[in-house]
Amino acid sequence: SDLQKQEERGELLQPLIFVLLVLCSVLLYFKVSLMDPGFVKSEEELKVCHFVNGSGESEEQSTAIPQVPSNIKMRRCGYCLVKQPLRAKHCQLCQHCVQRYDHHCPWIENCVGEKNHRLFIVYLSVQLVVLLWGGHVAWSGLYFEQSWDWLQHNIFLLMSFFLIVIFTIVVLLLLISHLYLISCNTTTWEFMSHHRISYLRHSELENPFDQGVILNLWRFFC
């Protein structure tokens, strides 16, 4: 009867939404961790795709490889010996070249690349909402008193609140930095290693991929 009264007053809706958000966050974590971030296919794999699809290249490859400028030649990776498309990089931890490589994330134990970058942003956004909500719940449960007994009874709640604050700051800064780089149509690797990347070092423009904030965001998310 108490549950029915709480349901009628709408008091069960918020906990249910919170649990669903947590579940969604966990599912997104495993999805981003386990999915292919955009590994570059070898010539043998491309031949299989040609045989299966009946075309010179797979649909994935034809849309993923940008047009290479005439003064920049596609080079062969010195580690896995595949032909690297523009903006691809070999990841030493994954032992693969990744298309539109952004970075290798130790938290998900996977690269963030062309295929999972959008989903990674969605995961960070959902995680931020969960952390903010959890921080609000933890803060609302604290009633400060200057006594040792109060501290003993609330020490775990205080520790949880401070941990949530730390994780919230980290996720917020990570999300803001990624959204900024996306709005500039650049990657973390390109931003950090601009002087070492041939197609950026030899370009007349500082960022040859930048097409304006609106178009950059549209092409990334849509």
Salt bridges, closest charged atoms under 4 A:
GLU11 OE2 - ARG9 NE 2.79
ASP36 OD2 - LYS115 NZ 3.41
GLU43 OE2 - ARG76 NH1 3.23
GLU60 OE2 - LYS41 NZ 2.98
GLU60 OE1 - LYS115 NZ 2.91
ASP102 OD2 - HIS103 ND1 2.59
ASP102 OD1 - HIS117 NE2 3.94
ASP102 OD2 - HIS178 ND1 3.96
GLU190 OE1 - ARG87 NH2 2.72
